Amino acid sequence: MASLKSKKVGSEMVKVISEIIANESRDELLKTVTITACDVANDLSFAKVYFTSISNLTKEQIEKEMNEASGFIRTELASKIDIRIIPKLKFVYDESIEYGNRIESILQELKNEQES
């Protein structure tokens, strides 16, 4: 179970990483990314950062690009967030939004069938 401190750090990291991507990144692919969540280990050594993207590249390609940019993002994060240890970042494509949309479309189809 995540501690209160790791939850607070994760919440702050979502905000700061989003700002870094929007304002300081020169890579246009990174600018298509939205950070959705961040799970930080209790010892703050590791963070799994969830994101979505409007890019037309595959999830794997975007994930690879994000993980390649993690060093830059981590360096920028160190100057903007006040914690002693900056976690190692692992970016993971967040499929929960797509999953929710699929469920929504299935429910809509069922509703349309009942009305017919």
Buried (B, 14 or more C-beta within 10 A) or exposed (E): EEEEEBBEBBEBBBEBBBBBBEEEBEBEBBBBBBBBBBBBBEEBEEBBBBBBBEBEEEBEEBBEBBBEBBEBBBEBBEEBBEBEEBBEBBBBBBEEEEEEEEEEEEEEEEEEEEEE
